[in-house]
Amino acid sequence: MFTMYRIALALLTLMAAIALPSTVVAHVHSNDHEQATKALAAGEVLPLRTVLDRVERDYPGRVMGVEFERSDNIWVYKVKVLQQGGQLLKLKLDAKTAQTIEIKQRSVRHKGKKDAHPGGRR
């Protein structure tokens, strides 16, 4: 049984490394992998790739980070997406259905050099 979990974890990690840009893999916490592997094996969540396919379809842009956690008694994926034009979306998705629970957005565009460099200096 333990060996099966180790194999599943190794496969999930490998699939994530292949399917995701390196910037996203770097932001997924190692504990998230363990939790996700167990929840996936139990049929409690969708695979991350399935969720990201839906995110990319519904919210075009570059995925900048992914977190996996338990919130309000459900598993959620938190996904940050940088969209063209400088909008940063913070999505909270039900990990079992990939339904969007919450969207937060803010502009990350710099309006001038003073905004780009604190104090207006380089």
Summary of the structure (lengths in Angstrom):
residues: 122
radius of gyration: 16.7
end to end distance: 56.5
largest distance: 58.6
contacts: 324
relative contact order: 0.13
helix: 44%
strand: 29%
